[in-house]
Amino acid sequence: MRPYPYEPDDPVICEIAEPEDWAELVNRHPLVRKRDPDFWEHWLGAQRQGSRRHRTPFVLVNWADVAKEYDAVHVTPRGYLLSAWAPIATEYGLTTLAGWGPDLTCWLR
């Protein structure tokens, strides 16, 4: 495998500097889980309201949609520290910043 040289002229980057930034990204590009695994409650420590059948859904980011709008997503150290594995409310349910690191950029195109 060899690296592919890619230098966009003027990249459009979504910056996550606080939990509200992550919530906004999820609200704009939601991927609502049909089956909500119970392990998210364990990891997030979130007490969700409602019966087992009518719980608040867990929402992920629809990365295919994000890639249509942004070249990359960058998580600042502050954004990571405030958002990683913390329950974050969105219009569609709960989410969290998982699988990222501080000052990490994920290039989408």
Phi and psi in degrees as a GROMACS rama.xvg file:
@    title "Ramachandran Plot"
@    xaxis  label "Phi"
@    yaxis  label "Psi"
@TYPE xy
-128.216  152.61  ARG-2
-67.0078  146.938  PRO-3
-101.249  117.084  TYR-4
-71.8847  122.207  PRO-5
-141.12  118.056  TYR-6
-132.966  93.1265  GLU-7
-64.3598  144.125  PRO-8
-63.6286  -46.7106  ASP-9
-143.546  79.328  ASP-10
-66.0952  144.153  PRO-11
-98.5208  114.472  VAL-12
-118.884  129.695  ILE-13
-88.5446  122.571  CYS-14
-105.449  129.268  GLU-15
-103.263  105.534  ILE-16
-113.14  -8.53523  ALA-17
-161.501  164.844  GLU-18
-56.0049  -33.8145  PRO-19
-63.1464  -32.3301  GLU-20
-66.0399  -41.6154  ASP-21
-66.0662  -42.4366  TRP-22
-60.5724  -41.1302  ALA-23
-64.2247  -41.4086  GLU-24
-62.3888  -43.6543  LEU-25
-65.6501  -41.5238  VAL-26
-62.951  -35.5306  ASN-27
-80.2068  -26.9229  ARG-28
-137.95  65.8699  HIS-29
-80.8764  147.539  PRO-30
-130.886  95.637  LEU-31
-81.87  127.922  VAL-32
-72.63  131.01  ARG-33
-74.2989  -45.477  LYS-34
-107.12  123.112  ARG-35
-97.8494  106.675  ASP-36
-68.2619  138.621  PRO-37
-66.2531  -20.9777  ASP-38
-65.4704  -22.0072  PHE-39
-63.7212  -36.1114  TRP-40
-61.377  -41.147  GLU-41
-63.2474  -49.8323  HIS-42
-69.3494  -38.2474  TRP-43
-85.7358  -18.0551  LEU-44
65.359  23.4344  GLY-45
-88.8306  131.058  ALA-46
-98.0983  105.106  GLN-47
-93.9275  147.279  ARG-48
-88.2783  154.257  GLN-49
105.286  166.583  GLY-50
-72.7949  171.813  SER-51
-57.0686  -33.9201  ARG-52
-78.2619  -25.0889  ARG-53
-123.634  48.6236  HIS-54
-84.3355  160.633  ARG-55
-63.5726  129.037  THR-56
-71.3147  158.618  PRO-57
-96.3197  131.709  PHE-58
-115.76  133.208  VAL-59
-106.782  177.006  LEU-60
-92.0587  134.798  VAL-61
-86.2965  93.7068  ASN-62
-65.9505  -29.7436  TRP-63
-62.3704  -40.004  ALA-64
-70.3085  -39.7401  ASP-65
-60.387  -40.0011  VAL-66
-64.8728  -19.4748  ALA-67
-75.8871  -22.2502  LYS-68
-106.387  -33.3657  GLU-69
-124.878  150.381  TYR-70
-81.7145  -30.7142  ASP-71
-155.969  161.759  ALA-72
-123.127  129.512  VAL-73
-118.683  129.612  HIS-74
-105.877  117.654  VAL-75
-73.0176  162.324  THR-76
-56.3947  -42.3933  PRO-77
-62.487  -45.8311  ARG-78
-58.8948  -39.3122  GLY-79
-67.1296  -48.4346  TYR-80
-62.8306  -35.1433  LEU-81
-85.116  -20.2893  LEU-82
-114.377  -24.7133  SER-83
-63.6626  123.264  ALA-84
59.2842  17.3927  TRP-85
-96.2582  139.249  ALA-86
-67.8979  126.532  PRO-87
-122.317  124.339  ILE-88
-78.7783  139.786  ALA-89
-130.686  177.722  THR-90
-64.9542  -21.9855  GLU-91
-106.265  -9.33051  TYR-92
146.241  -155.753  GLY-93
-94.5522  149.846  LEU-94
-142.626  176.6  THR-95
-156.881  160.066  THR-96
-90.4443  106.515  LEU-97
-129.959  144.397  ALA-98
84.9097  12.1685  GLY-99
-113.324  172.541  TRP-100
-136.118  167.347  GLY-101
-67.4169  138.822  PRO-102
59.6545  37.7631  ASP-103
-102.968  138.157  LEU-104
-119.098  129.399  THR-105
-107.542  112.999  CYS-106
-83.5241  126.432  TRP-107
-98.3685  -22.9792  LEU-108
